[in-house]
Amino acid sequence: MYTGCLAEAAYYIESEGEAAIIDPLRDFTAYLHKAKTRHSKIKYVFETHFHADFVSGHVHLAKESGASIVYGPTAMQTGFKSYIGKDGEIFTLGKIKIKLIHTPGHTMESSCFLMLDEHDKEVAIFTGDTLFIGDVGRPDFAQHVIADLTEEKLAGHLYDSLRNKIMPLPDDIVVYPGHGAGSACGKKMSKETTDDLGHQKKTNYALNPELSKQDFIKEVLSGLMPPPGYFPQNVLLNIQGYDHIDDIIEKGTKALSVEDFLHLINIHQPVIIDTRSADEFHKGFIPNSFNIGLNGNFAVWVGTLVPKVTQPILLICDKDKEEEVVTRLARVGYDHALGCLENGIEAWVKAGHALDHIDCIDVDTFNAKLQSDDITSVLDVRKQSEFDSEHLHGALNVPLDYIYKNTQALDKNRNYYIHCAAGYRSMSFISILKSKGFKHLINVNGGFNAIKASGKFELTSYVAPVTFL
């Protein structure tokens, strides 16, 4: 049951009226509904590890279904009832069996779940964040929660787990990972969401049998960027427990008058998140609001751009999108939305309040501007890997992912022309900088895609000598 905005895969397994869920999302009712319509009872909720990139639905799914929550060995004590399984332990599910395989590396409690059919044939393995298609789980997250778990130690454990627990399994079993391309939990994940293990042994760099342990550690740790700040906060929520999502949605979708909206701004100093598209946002928005569009990797970008999950948030939403917005916030632990401005920007203007706006230019105008302006006024806010692959000659790379670190050297009184790949990230970048007092920021419509397609600009693939990272 795949959720694209988080690139996250939960799994529903059923046999003879008994079901198990692996790594459910926080909005768990879909699993209850599926079991009900199939006249099945959810017996187990298997958690492959304490997740960092999302809040699992394990706590309340187990309460409402009567299922047992199962973790792998070494899992720490939780703030709710759970069962710590043993390496090799068998769990029966109708006519089939689920075998717990302890695979430390991504985290110390990380485990995979091997499915055996009614003839005890090994047919599928649910690998969580241990093994992805084309990649393996990052071994640098747990140290942000437990300091002495260094990334080198975890990478060494991951090597042993893959070599001793995963690679000896039959080539024909199907690998079902916890994430696909777009997740921050790996660096080379394929767009494919399943594969057979034999093919992964041939094509996945981390399963190369010629890699020594030291070479593996070096390879798997190379090129890793710091994880988003909300990751360790989500881990703690998954360990300690959290409020019911229905309560979060009820509070977060509360319709606020302009007067109430302003009152909450004065009391709570919230972040105002405008979830409209970049095309709508730039025409007019409430001053100091952030544009993080719903039609993108919304939850991940909120987690990246709003450092604390406890931050109070006020929302601007398109009509009838309020519940979706709050649900997607809750999936990554942002439970402190205070409500949504009723009737949005229209109500704000009708009440007599001013709007801010963002200047945008097309690539032809941008090209003309560069004839008279300094090329170092161009900020490319894509990821460093995108920038290194190809970029406008002389532009500076200031990735949105690390905006709070990368913008300290920028001059608030200077003109900057800003682009990403297509426009989603650049509008977020500009909105945040405007909230910090930058006034001369111009968005390049269509971003790098339009710049490249025009054929009017000098492009290069070398790493520019001046960066902020």
Secondary structure, DSSP 8 states (H G I E B T S, - for coil): -EEGGGTEE-EEEEETTEEEEES-BSSTHHHHHHHHHTT-EEEEEE-SS--SSS-BSHHHHHHHH--EEEE-TT----SS--EE--TT-EEEETTEEEEEEE-TTSSSS-EEEEEE-TT--EEEEEEETTEETTEE--SSSGGGTSTTS-HHHHHHHHHHHIIIIITTS-TTSEEEESB-TT-TT-SS--S-S-EEHHHHHHH-GGG-TT--HHHHHHHHHTT-----TTHHHHHHHHHH----HHHHHHHHT-EE-HHHHHHHHHHH--EEEE-S-HHHHTT-B-TT-EE--SSSSHHHHHHHHS--TT--EEEE--TT-HHHHHHHHHHTT---EEEEETTHHHHHHHTT---B--EEE-HHHHHHHHTTS-GGGEEE-S-HHHHHHSEETT-EE--GGGHHHHTTT--TTS-EEEE-SSSHHHHHHHHHHHHTT---EEEETTHHHHHHHHT-S-EE-S--S-B--
